[in-house]
Every structure is written in C-alpha cells, then in structure tokens.
Amino acid sequence: SVHLQAQNPARPIMDKMLLSMGNILTVSARVKRMERLADGEMVTGEMEFKAMFEPRLKAYVKIKSPREGTEVLYVEGWNENSALVNTNGFPWINVSLDPEGSTMMDKQHHSLRCIGFRFTEGVVRHVYKRHTTDFDDHVIYMGQQKWYNRNTHVVKIVYEDYGKSKYTV
C-alpha cells in the first residue's frame, strides 16, 4: 500500500500570499507599531504612509507619534539614496539621512526600505529556499482567526536556531 502524506495547509496559503504581494504596486496605510528592543524596552508609535514599488521604491511617511508631524520622503536612487526628513521642529530645516543609519534606525528593527510587503515577501521566499526538505518542521498552520471582522489564516514560522552572537569586526 502507498502512504500519501497530506500537504501542509500553510503552503498554498503562502503561495497565494507571494502571488498577491508580488502584484502590489502601491500601498497606503495607518500603522501602529509596538517593538520590544534588545534591552527589553517597549517602543510604540503611529504613522501614516504611502508607497509605490515599481519601477523603484518611493515612500512618504508622516509620523503621528512619538514626534508628531515629522515627515519622511524616500525615493530609491534620488538624493544619494538618502531620506529627506522634515523634522517639524527647531531648527526648522530638512535633513537628508541614511535609511539604515543610526539616527533613522534608533529604537527600531526595520528600515524605511522594508515598507509595505517587501520584507515579508523576502522572509517567505527565504523559508521556501532554506527549507525545501523540512518545510513542515518550520511552518505551522494555526487555523483561522477573526481579524477586524474578517476570517484570516494564521501561519507560524518557527526558527528555533535563531539567536544573537557578539563578534568583533
């Protein structure tokens, strides 16, 4: 007798996610963020953003908190690949900042270049590439959950080997 193993229900959901994310050309949203930093500090904030992804990333962000009124404009390949920031405060000037530099990355994990679905799409593609033979060990379908009155699928990606290590450059 032949034993057929059932397909992990997360795989077709993630396939559909990849297809959808790849077709998104523009996005706008109001985002509330909550991040736990390495030292345990919990950081919150709120922003509105608009982004276009083709032919290159263009993003506009308006901060609602913690520095209300701060605006960020970023266009790949423009302004020496720096973000133009209106600080909305003294000394009342605009500054150009590296999106991955210490000022813009202060108290957050992801840069402006991760806006929209680019980062998430990269994570999903990495899971497929890295776990071709042990996908089911790292991706678990958790069922459905109601989110803002919509049924959604919950997929958990498990990385037990994730860790941080100190090194000297």
Disulfide bonds with the S-S distance in Angstrom:
none
